[in-house]
Amino acid sequence: MEPLIQNQADFGGAAAVSFESRLAGLMAEAIKKRGGRPILAPSMQEIPLERNPEALAFAEKLTAGKIDVLIFTTGVGTKILFEILKTKYPLKQILQAFSKITLVARGPKPTHVLKGLGLPPTITVPEPNTWFEILEALDLSKRSLALEGRTVAVQEYGITNESLIDGLKKRGAFVIRVPVYRWALPDDLAPLEKAIREIIRGNVQIAFFTNAMQIRHVFRVAAEKGLERPLREAFQKVVIASVGPTCSEAIQDCGFHVDFEPSHPKMGQLVAETAARAQTLIREKKSDTSPGLSVRLPKREVKSSDREVRRQSVFLKACRRESVPYTPVWLMRQAGRYMKEYRDIRSKVSFIELCKNPDLAAEVTIAAAEKLKADAAIIFSDILLIVEPLGLELDYTVEEGPVISGYPVTQSNIERLREVEPAESLSFVFDAIRLARAGLDPQIPLIGFSGAPFTLAAYMIEGGGSKAFLKTKRLMRSDQGAWHALMEKISRGLIKFLKGQIDAGADALQIFDSWVGCLGPEDYKEFVLPHTRTVIEGIGDKVPVIHFGTGTGTFLKAIRETGASVIGIDFRIELDEAWKAIGYDRGIQGNLDPAVLYASPEIIRSRVKRILDQAAGRPGHIFNLGHGILPTTPADHAKQLIEDVHQLSRESIKNSQAGQP
């Protein structure tokens, strides 16, 4: 039964779920005091690392005088760091080392701990204590603290704050990360699962989040129980109250709008100020029938006969190496930042929210295809979304760089990764494909996609991008059993994920092996090829599969053994040379350098003609860039490129069929 809100300054009997763990009792008392019905659902626990080589390595540098600045991000973390250091050095020696460096405290809690140790911080970061305020405090320091060439250590808060790390590096600092504890799910998940089910039943009016990790853990448990999709729908009717900006950013990245944030990032004020506005917040949430952005998609009736119509499209015929009147063309990342329509949406939602909102993902997919007049659309998504169902945390930071966290993917804990069940954990991708299919011209094929097993494994092991991929190569060569177990688990999930995309309406699939070029030919054949081939064979032959990799010029013959219908190549190899190496019994996709689109229309046209001349009118060529379209590309140049490909290829194919040079 719906609560009767009696007092304008309290919750009036509303059910409020709190995901706080350490201070759960205080939260319950505060909610109850203001007329609410608390539902306690502890979502995390702080676990000191059993072995902390990073902290001990930091200690050696500290005592040797090789640290200039230390940033303390949490009170609990500050205490634990000192406990770790005391296992190796006398407290007096530690305090002496700290007294010689600049100490930065992120807010009152680490400040209190430091003062208790007789170490008042050099710099205290003001509210709301985010990474931005840390950098601003360093920039405005009275001591004119210049970071250029200095070594800065950061005591980490459960997960790495890449925005802070990036900001320090841009100021010329050498950064050392010092993780001192990690967040884990609580041992007893029953209260959390019960709260999730209460939210789904519509029995919760308010949800309190007091830590950035809570929202991720809530949906991790929901995914494990097959409840992610109904929970997402139910949360649209729940008032979401966040303790502060860092927590709010995590909530938004998960695809939700924060309804209330207190004047100061404190739990007491969060509860009190939410209570004062409870009536209005609950009323507004009930009347909001359109979660997030309201999107109006042009929807057409999807007919079973449409697939056969698309089967005769120039794109799908080229995938099958059949004759076509002109060369089909589409662009990797064609729905991206170079388009005003995309930027307008991104100004209102985060990147991951856009990925997880089927309406928005479908809208940008359709907008790009219609604006460019491309011969195929590709669903807007991201290759890394599958790492969350595997059990890791995914975040996107400065310039949308991916950061993968959680327990490290090492040979000792690969078995802890979960089996992926996409029907529940990635259903938003399937929904986006259905919506895009209903909104697209029925003659335009829609491409679904995923990352390849190697690229996903590399991202997971490295925790993000890498230049040398040392961790990946170390695991691959030091424990082949663990490596193959990881690749097999990823491959099983990918097969189900890609088959689900076909069922949702994808007419073709592309598998991105973005990082595989870091390997040599022999390593590729031994450690990668068998798994990519397993995925492609597991998908079946219902739709064509395109394999795209970068830096693969030295092992294109091996890549053809994956069984892909079409091999995508980058701009570092000539198209005629690559096709000869692959064999003309396979299609080829590529391969204009994306930077050429910044040149004049005349230069773009000449480069297009050069690639078409190399293709020599053979059936099976799909024109594309040799990598994704760059964010600042002039949109008119992209559109002109497609027109040039169509016009020039008609002439080229006509000439080749007539036997003319």
Secondary structure, DSSP 8 states (H G I E B T S, - for coil): -------TTS-TT-EEEE--STTHHHHHHHHHHTT-EEEE----EEEE-S--HHHHHHHHHHHTT---EEEE--HHHHHHHHHHHHTTS-HHHHHHHHHTSEEEE-SHHHHHHHHHTT---SEE--TT--HHHHHHHHHT-TT----TT-EEEEEE-SS--HHHHHHHHHTT-EEEEEE-EEEE--S--HHHHHHHHHHHTT--SEEEE-SHHHHHHHHHHHHHTT-HHHHHHHHTTSEEEESSHHHHHHHHHTT----B--SSS-HHHHHHHHHHTHHHHHHHHHH--S-SS----------TTHHHHHHTSHHHHHHTT---SS--B--TT-SSTTSHHHHHHHTTS-HHHHHH-HHHHHHHHHHHHHHHT-S-EE----GGGGHHHHT-EEEE-GGG-EEEESS---TTTGGGS----HHHHTHHHHHHHHHHHHHS-TTS-EEEEEE-HHHHHHHHHHTS--SS-HHHHHHHHH-HHHHHHHHHHHHHHHHHHHHHHHHHT-SEEEEEETTGGGS-HHHIIIIIHHHHHHHHHHH-SSS-EEEEESS-GGGHHHHGGG--SEEE--TTS-HHHHHHHH-TTSEEEEEE-GGGGGS-HHHHHHHHHHHHHHHTT-TTEEEEESS---TT--HHHHHHHHHHHHHHHHHHHHHHHTT--
